[in-house]
């Protein structure tokens, strides 16, 4: 069973950030600091194991911790980072958060871990209205299924989850925790609200 102590957590910063004008989202400044710093600040009190999945600017990301890139070319999206993490890390349970969610819950990891049962393949955060498919905790037993899925050219994360024993974890008490900043306009608006 997963616990905050035996899970490893990965910040997904491997995308193209096309909606952010091609700027690397994790390194875009929010309130005077790189966005990934806000994510790290939230995760560090919750876990001793944080790594970063990045395909660009790896040297800059290395100033924040251990970094690994996708094994699959052409930016397959979050699933590419999850696939690489399952090859890079040895933990039975690996969690993921995006680099552009600066308000993640302070109890994210404990709540995700506590929700899992022995037969859970994937636990996904739910904000009360929608699942947050990139805020997830998964068991490494899904790797063969994930590899087949990617080999077929599939990239839609929810389609993979539907093939697995997925549970949702209720964070409806913190619906704003999963605000993700994809565009310069969202970043500017959010910065003004901080």
N, C-alpha and C positions, 0 to 999 in steps of 0.2 A: 504494500500500500504506500502511496506517496505521502511524504511529510515535507515541511519546509526544509528540513535538514538533508533529505536524500534526493531532492530534485535539483536539477540544474536549469538555469533560466537563460534564454537567448533573446537579445534585442535584435529584431529584424530591421536591418538598415541596408538591405541589398537591392532595393528597387531602382528604377530609372528616374522616379520623381518627375514624370513628364508634366504633371499638373502644377508642379512647383517650379516651372520654367527650366527644368533640368538640374536645378540646384539639389545637392545631396541633402535630403530632408533632415537627417539626424544632425547635420552640421549647421543648419540654418539657425540664425540667432532668434531667441525668444527671451525677452526681458534681460538682454545683455549676455546670455549664455547659450551655448549650443543646445538645441532641443534634446539631444540624447542625454545631456547632463541632468535635465529635469527627470527623465525616465530613470536614470541610474540612482538619483537621490531617493526616489520612491522605492526602488527595489533593494538597495543595499541594506536597509534595516531588516529586510524580510528573508534574505538568502545570502549564503556565502559564495554562491557559484553563479557568476554572471559572465557570459561571453557575448560577443557581437558578431553577427553575420553581415558582412559588407563586401561589395564587389568593386567599389570605387573608394578612393581616398583611404585605403587601408592603413597607411602610415599615420594619418591623423587619428583614425579610430583607435589605433594601438595606444595612444596616450590615455585612453579610458579603460583599456583592458585587453584581454586576449581576443583575437579577431580571426575568423575563417571565412572563406568565400564559398560560393555555390560550386557544386561539382558539375552541374548541368549548365550549358552555355545559353545565351540569349535570354537572360532574365525570366525564368519561369515563374516569378512572383514569390509570394510567401511559401508556397510548397517547395520551391527550390532551396530556400533557407532551412526549412524543416528537414528536407532530405539530407542536406549537408550536415546539419546538426546531429542527425541520427548516425552518421558515419564518423563525426568528429568527437562526439561525447559518448561516454560509456554508461551513463545513468540509465536505469530502467524507465524513469519518468523524466521528461524534458518539457519545460514550459516555454512559451513564446509570448512576447509582447512587441508591438510595433514601435519604431523609433519616434513616431509623431503623435504620441499620446502623453502629453505632459502632466495629466492629472490622474494617473492610475490610482486605484484604491490602495490605502496604506495596509489593508489586510487581504490584498489580492491573493497572495500565495497560500496563506493558511486556509482561506475559504475554498480555493480551487482544490487543494489537496484533500481537505476534509470531505468534499463532495464525492470523491472517487470511491468506487467499490472495486473488488478484486477483478471483476470482469469489464471494467470501464476501459475503453480504448482511448477515448478523447473526451476531455471536459472543456466546455466552451463557455466563456462569460456571456451573460445575458443582461442587458441594461433595463429590462422591464418592457421594452418594445421590440428590440431586435437582438439577435445573437451578434457577438463581436468575434468573427471567425479567426482573427489573428491573435486574440487573447485566449490562449489555449494551453492546456496541459495534456500531453499525450504519452501513451505507453509505447515503448520502442517495438513492441510486437506488430505495430502497423507498418513497419518498414517494407516488407515484401509487397503488401497491398499498395503502398505509396509508389514503390518502384514500378509496378505494373501500370498504375494509373498514369504516371508521368511518361512511361514508354509508349503509351497509347496516344500521347499528345494532349492529354487532358490537363487543364490548369485551374478549373473552377473548384475552389477549396471546399465548397459545400457539397459538391457531388462526391468527393472522397469521403467526407464525414458521414454521408448517408450510407456508405458501404461499411461503416464501422459502428461499434457500440458507443454512440455519442450520448453524453448527458450535458445539460446546460446548468450553469451555476448562477443563481439569482443575485444580481447586484442592482435590483430595482431601487434600493435605498440610496444608490449613488449613481443616478442616471447620467450625470455630467462627467463621470470619471473617464469615459471612453471617447471624449471629444478628440478627434484626430484632425490634424491640420495639414491639408493637402495642397492648398493654393496660397499664393502671397496674400490674397485678400482675406482668407480665413486667418492667416497668421497675424495680419495687421489688426483685424477686429479682436482676435483673442488677446493680443498684446495690450490692447487698450482696456480690456476687461480685467486684466490681472490686477 
